[in-house]
């Protein structure tokens, strides 16, 4: 049973069909790429998978604790609680909060003390605060941001803001992580470091990753399988080697063979 199973997923905006009959699967522990030209419908697909949009047709099923859960119609916070987290194409950090507070706020769903315990400062409150602080620092250390923990998010360089968004997503303890163009705006050195970081995250956190990316060196070096979208439809899927030699993909996206 696949961790995530998508069948005949379609999204219409009035007379515009942004995604049409998309079917795909992601297995436990797998690192999968999603590529295609601008406007192919990649982010729209992410928005359906994470509850931002409700599909017009089709189904999204996710395996949680050995049981299949239908995600159609579920709100983003419910989807997150089930074990799916994401980053965004346009960075959406809490810019005026500190780096560590950006991570800690993502841990809210796992807090074990209630409102009364927090207001009255019961011992449980301080214990939970200590646990959250410790776990947030561990995440920041993995993402090489521990030394920036007290800085405002808005003051971080672009590449570090990207990494902070990944740290915040990981703070929700996902089983499946969606990365929407994580290398956008990065220089070659930052992209190479990000490639290693994503691989490390998958292995250390034992999670699956689905990423949208235009940097083909990152996609081909990192992903085990790749799906290709064009005009809202899935036109190909396979290993990096298969995608690189697929004539339809070359024509639609990678460029004509020389």
RODO-2510 file (C-alpha; in nm, 4 decimals, decimal comma):
residues 258
     n   res          X          Y          Z
     1     x     0,0000     0,0000     0,0000
     2     x     0,1446     0,3370    -0,1077
     3     x     0,1891     0,6096     0,1555
     4     x     0,0066     0,8562    -0,0717
     5     x    -0,2239     0,7507    -0,3526
     6     x    -0,3726     1,0028    -0,5962
     7     x    -0,6333     0,8879    -0,8484
     8     x    -0,7802     1,0889    -1,1366
     9     x    -0,7283     1,4184    -0,9544
    10     x    -0,8815     1,7156    -1,1334
    11     x    -0,9127     2,0834    -1,0419
    12     x    -1,1291     2,3279    -1,2348
    13     x    -1,1404     2,7031    -1,1836
    14     x    -1,4545     2,7992    -1,3721
    15     x    -1,3812     2,7126    -1,7339
    16     x    -1,0086     2,6581    -1,6713
    17     x    -0,8849     2,3040    -1,5986
    18     x    -0,5645     2,3471    -1,3956
    19     x    -0,5143     1,9741    -1,3285
    20     x    -0,6732     1,6913    -1,5265
    21     x    -0,6976     1,3238    -1,4241
    22     x    -0,3653     1,3065    -1,2427
    23     x    -0,2796     0,9725    -1,0836
    24     x     0,0397     0,9068    -0,8883
    25     x     0,1747     0,7201    -0,5862
    26     x     0,4458     0,7875    -0,3313
    27     x     0,5844     0,5039    -0,1231
    28     x     0,7120     0,5193     0,2335
    29     x     1,0661     0,6593     0,2450
    30     x     1,0672     0,7615    -0,1210
    31     x     1,2049     1,0857    -0,2682
    32     x     1,0004     1,1895    -0,5714
    33     x     1,0288     1,4870    -0,8046
    34     x     0,7507     1,6796    -0,9784
    35     x     0,8635     1,8843    -1,2788
    36     x     0,7081     2,0733    -1,5668
    37     x     0,6987     2,4153    -1,7342
    38     x     0,5690     2,7220    -1,5521
    39     x     0,1902     2,7058    -1,5411
    40     x     0,1815     2,3266    -1,5738
    41     x    -0,0255     2,2928    -1,2544
    42     x     0,2399     2,1749    -1,0079
    43     x     0,1587     2,4141    -0,7235
    44     x    -0,2147     2,3653    -0,7818
    45     x    -0,1559     1,9935    -0,7253
    46     x     0,0346     2,0697    -0,4019
    47     x    -0,2528     2,2920    -0,2899
    48     x    -0,5011     2,0074    -0,3388
    49     x    -0,2786     1,7586    -0,1563
    50     x    -0,2441     1,9901     0,1446
    51     x    -0,6069     2,1004     0,1750
    52     x    -0,5742     2,4525     0,0343
    53     x    -0,7935     2,3573    -0,2628
    54     x    -1,0611     2,0903    -0,2743
    55     x    -1,0402     1,8673    -0,5831
    56     x    -1,3153     1,8984    -0,8434
    57     x    -1,2817     1,5255    -0,9094
    58     x    -1,0661     1,2328    -0,7994
    59     x    -0,9363     1,1056    -0,4676
    60     x    -0,6388     1,1591    -0,2350
    61     x    -0,5655     0,8781     0,0114
    62     x    -0,2940     0,8847     0,2782
    63     x    -0,1867     0,5981     0,5026
    64     x    -0,1735     0,6931     0,8708
    65     x    -0,0926     0,4294     1,1359
    66     x    -0,1659     0,1531     0,8869
    67     x    -0,5081     0,2910     0,7939
    68     x    -0,5996     0,4689     0,4718
    69     x    -0,7452     0,8179     0,5232
    70     x    -0,9289     1,0102     0,2511
    71     x    -0,7932     1,3669     0,2428
    72     x    -1,0574     1,5158     0,0137
    73     x    -1,2290     1,8081     0,1839
    74     x    -1,0019     1,8147     0,4885
    75     x    -0,8709     2,1524     0,6090
    76     x    -0,4964     2,2289     0,5932
    77     x    -0,4551     2,2029     0,9722
    78     x    -0,6162     1,8569     0,9672
    79     x    -0,3912     1,7471     0,6807
    80     x    -0,0881     1,8708     0,8783
    81     x    -0,2001     1,6842     1,1901
    82     x    -0,2288     1,3647     0,9826
    83     x     0,1383     1,3921     0,8844
    84     x     0,1727     1,6020     0,5682
    85     x     0,3727     1,9257     0,5755
    86     x     0,4856     2,1705     0,3088
    87     x     0,6966     2,4686     0,2202
    88     x     0,5834     2,7366    -0,0226
    89     x     0,7076     2,8697    -0,3541
    90     x     0,6914     3,2193    -0,2040
    91     x     0,8415     3,2089     0,1453
    92     x     0,5751     3,2418     0,4151
    93     x     0,7639     3,2781     0,7389
    94     x     0,6482     3,4830     1,0382
    95     x     0,8889     3,7563     0,9404
    96     x     0,8723     3,9543     1,2657
    97     x     0,9197     3,6530     1,4923
    98     x     1,2563     3,5092     1,5868
    99     x     1,4001     3,2105     1,4057
   100     x     1,3357     2,9771     1,6987
   101     x     0,9816     3,1083     1,7514
   102     x     0,9025     3,0271     1,3880
   103     x     0,9914     2,6660     1,4630
   104     x     0,8266     2,6521     1,8058
   105     x     0,4944     2,7802     1,6769
   106     x     0,4787     2,4833     1,4374
   107     x     0,4937     2,2477     1,7377
   108     x     0,1680     2,3789     1,8803
   109     x    -0,0335     2,0728     1,7740
   110     x     0,1796     1,8474     1,9962
   111     x     0,1664     2,0590     2,3134
   112     x     0,0463     1,8446     2,6028
   113     x    -0,0736     2,1147     2,8445
   114     x    -0,3966     2,3088     2,8052
   115     x    -0,4965     2,6725     2,8410
   116     x    -0,5568     2,6567     3,2183
   117     x    -0,2162     2,4973     3,2857
   118     x    -0,0525     2,7660     3,0712
   119     x    -0,2294     3,0578     3,2384
   120     x    -0,1682     2,9315     3,5921
   121     x     0,1870     2,8228     3,5104
   122     x     0,1531     2,4667     3,6340
   123     x     0,4748     2,2575     3,6380
   124     x     0,3519     2,0837     3,3205
   125     x     0,3673     2,4185     3,1373
   126     x     0,7370     2,4709     3,2155
   127     x     0,8152     2,1096     3,1299
   128     x     0,6493     2,1473     2,7906
   129     x     0,8261     2,4798     2,7267
   130     x     1,1590     2,3144     2,8005
   131     x     1,0820     2,0217     2,5688
   132     x     0,9724     2,2464     2,2815
   133     x     1,2793     2,4708     2,3193
   134     x     1,5092     2,1672     2,3134
   135     x     1,3452     2,0100     2,0075
   136     x     1,3386     2,3414     1,8200
   137     x     1,7102     2,3913     1,8812
   138     x     1,7827     2,0383     1,7584
   139     x     1,5984     2,1110     1,4341
   140     x     1,7783     2,4411     1,3883
   141     x     2,1090     2,2656     1,4427
   142     x     2,0311     2,0124     1,1683
   143     x     1,9394     2,2987     0,9336
   144     x     2,2558     2,4930     1,0340
   145     x     2,0556     2,7768     1,1874
   146     x     2,1159     2,7286     1,5612
   147     x     2,3487     3,0288     1,5771
   148     x     2,0701     3,2477     1,4300
   149     x     1,7982     3,1342     1,6721
   150     x     1,7344     3,4787     1,8225
   151     x     1,7438     3,6775     1,4984
   152     x     1,4236     3,7939     1,3311
   153     x     1,3293     3,5765     1,0358
   154     x     1,3133     3,8826     0,8091
   155     x     1,6835     3,9512     0,8723
   156     x     1,8032     3,6142     0,7420
   157     x     1,9586     3,5851     0,3956
   158     x     1,7294     3,4303     0,1347
   159     x     1,8878     3,0838     0,1447
   160     x     1,8608     3,0685     0,5243
   161     x     1,4946     3,1716     0,5083
   162     x     1,4393     2,8740     0,2776
   163     x     1,6060     2,6440     0,5296
   164     x     1,4025     2,7923     0,8154
   165     x     1,0822     2,7170     0,6272
   166     x     1,1951     2,3558     0,5945
   167     x     1,2737     2,3463     0,9680
   168     x     0,9268     2,4779     1,0484
   169     x     0,7669     2,2106     0,8281
   170     x     0,9743     1,9386     0,9964
   171     x     0,8618     2,0667     1,3366
   172     x     0,5138     1,9296     1,2631
   173     x     0,6651     1,5768     1,2536
   174     x     0,5475     1,4848     0,9033
   175     x     0,5537     1,1462     0,7346
   176     x     0,5443     1,3192     0,3965
   177     x     0,7118     1,6522     0,3198
   178     x     0,6178     1,8655     0,0177
   179     x     0,8874     2,1080    -0,0980
   180     x     0,7738     2,3738    -0,3471
   181     x     1,0808     2,4973    -0,5378
   182     x     1,3206     2,4817    -0,2401
   183     x     1,6210     2,5874    -0,4526
   184     x     1,4511     2,8919    -0,6070
   185     x     1,6789     3,1946    -0,5856
   186     x     1,9781     2,9979    -0,4560
   187     x     2,3282     3,0123    -0,6010
   188     x     2,5045     2,6886    -0,7156
   189     x     2,6826     2,6387    -0,3818
   190     x     2,3597     2,6830    -0,1844
   191     x     2,1816     2,4422    -0,4223
   192     x     2,4517     2,1779    -0,3742
   193     x     2,4227     2,2150     0,0045
   194     x     2,0436     2,1937    -0,0185
   195     x     2,0686     1,8713    -0,2191
   196     x     2,2707     1,7091     0,0567
   197     x     2,0394     1,8510     0,3217
   198     x     1,7231     1,7088     0,1632
   199     x     1,8846     1,3671     0,1335
   200     x     1,9912     1,3847     0,4993
   201     x     1,6431     1,4918     0,6100
   202     x     1,4810     1,1988     0,4292
   203     x     1,7200     0,9501     0,5876
   204     x     1,7376     1,0928     0,9418
   205     x     1,3675     1,1670     0,9798
   206     x     1,2550     0,8540     0,7900
   207     x     1,0088     1,0524     0,5797
   208     x     0,8995     1,0652     0,2181
   209     x     0,9615     1,3783     0,0121
   210     x     0,7811     1,5165    -0,2920
   211     x     0,9487     1,8216    -0,4411
   212     x     0,8715     2,0677    -0,7182
   213     x     1,1878     2,2053    -0,8712
   214     x     1,3131     2,3670    -1,1924
   215     x     1,6799     2,3007    -1,1179
   216     x     1,7317     1,9825    -1,3165
   217     x     2,0721     1,9072    -1,1627
   218     x     1,9092     1,8904    -0,8195
   219     x     1,6145     1,6833    -0,9434
   220     x     1,8218     1,4335    -1,1407
   221     x     2,0810     1,3885    -0,8647
   222     x     1,8323     1,3619    -0,5803
   223     x     1,5060     1,2012    -0,6887
   224     x     1,4399     0,8293    -0,7185
   225     x     1,1365     0,8795    -0,9412
   226     x     0,9969     1,1773    -1,1309
   227     x     0,6512     1,2794    -1,2511
   228     x     0,6192     1,5344    -1,5324
   229     x     0,3235     1,7707    -1,5759
   230     x     0,2382     1,9705    -1,8869
   231     x    -0,0788     2,1764    -1,9321
   232     x    -0,2202     2,0228    -1,6139
   233     x    -0,1737     1,6630    -1,7241
   234     x     0,0804     1,4006    -1,6234
   235     x     0,2688     1,3213    -1,9440
   236     x     0,5393     1,0914    -1,8043
   237     x     0,6762     0,9194    -1,4955
   238     x     0,9854     0,7126    -1,4284
   239     x     1,3437     0,7159    -1,3068
   240     x     1,5677     1,0158    -1,3800
   241     x     1,7351     0,8202    -1,6611
   242     x     1,3981     0,7370    -1,8180
   243     x     1,2765     1,0967    -1,7927
   244     x     1,5941     1,2359    -1,9487
   245     x     1,5427     1,0217    -2,2585
   246     x     1,1639     1,0525    -2,2853
   247     x     1,0928     1,2284    -2,6156
   248     x     0,7646     1,3785    -2,4967
   249     x     0,9326     1,5283    -2,1885
   250     x     1,2206     1,6638    -2,3956
   251     x     0,9783     1,8308    -2,6326
   252     x     0,7592     1,9760    -2,3564
   253     x     1,0153     2,0813    -2,0994
   254     x     1,3787     1,9757    -2,1156
   255     x     1,4362     2,1096    -2,4665
   256     x     1,4906     1,9535    -2,8060
   257     x     1,7729     1,7059    -2,8423
   258     x     2,0819     1,8457    -3,0110
***
